[in-house]
Amino acid sequence: MSETIFGLVSGYGLWVVAVSAYLSCLAVPIPTALVMLAAGAFAAAGDLVFWQVWLVAWLAALAGDNTGYQLGRRGGVPLVRWMGAKTGKAGLIAQGEETVARYGGLGVFFSTWLVAPLGPWVNLIAGAMRLPAWRFAVWDTAGETIWVTGYVGLGFVFGAQVDTLAALVTDWAGLVAALAVAAGFALALVVKLWRRGRSPGPVRG
């Protein structure tokens, strides 16, 4: 599968990144993590531009999440449960309902990157359960920032080992490990940028 993903990213670039990130956030089974790893590796090689890859993936993921939220808000819980029954995802729907009911926005945050298979359903449920739009947007943006920065960043930094990383994310144990590394990488980058922003500028005489 990874060779196919690399070929698509090589041939279509940012379009593949955008479409895969958007659709995967609507529960379409697309290996977007592999797409972002590949795009990051191509950016490291100079075939793509890192900030463009990151921005396109981030915006597309946010658009997909918010589409799901709005669908849930308009259709309500009955629609979400019907979708779960039709797709065989009733178990994920039940998990998502419990997650939103218990944790609210924090549940949205973790579902975007730590428990990614649950994410699209949490988006729908958050809308159906009337989680305030501003709260959803804040936590969703924070979570997608980690998800996108982690995977695109890993592909960029470890481009030479992208095949190994791709193999890791295709099994559950490896996926958890990769997510942990991705989260650590993303958080470290955010902290570094935050500290740089707080550092005093040059003193003018």
Number of C-alpha atoms within 10 A of each C-alpha: 11 17 11 10 19 19 13 17 20 16 11 10 19 21 15 21 26 23 17 24 29 26 19 22 28 22 18 12 11 15 16 24 25 25 28 32 30 32 34 30 26 24 23 19 13 10 13 18 15 18 12 12 23 24 16 20 31 23 18 21 30 22 18 23 32 23 19 25 28 19 18 24 22 14 15 18 20 11 17 23 20 14 15 17 13 10 10 11 16 17 12 17 24 15 15 24 23 15 21 21 15 11 12 20 23 17 26 33 25 22 24 29 24 19 14 18 16 23 27 28 31 32 31 30 33 30 26 23 17 16 18 12 15 10 14 23 18 14 19 26 20 15 23 23 25 25 26 29 26 28 29 29 25 24 29 22 16 16 22 13 12 21 17 11 21 22 14 16 19 15 10 10 11 15 18 15 13 19 22 15 15 24 22 14 17 22 16 12 16 15 11 11 11 11 11 11 10 8 8 8 8 6 5 4 3
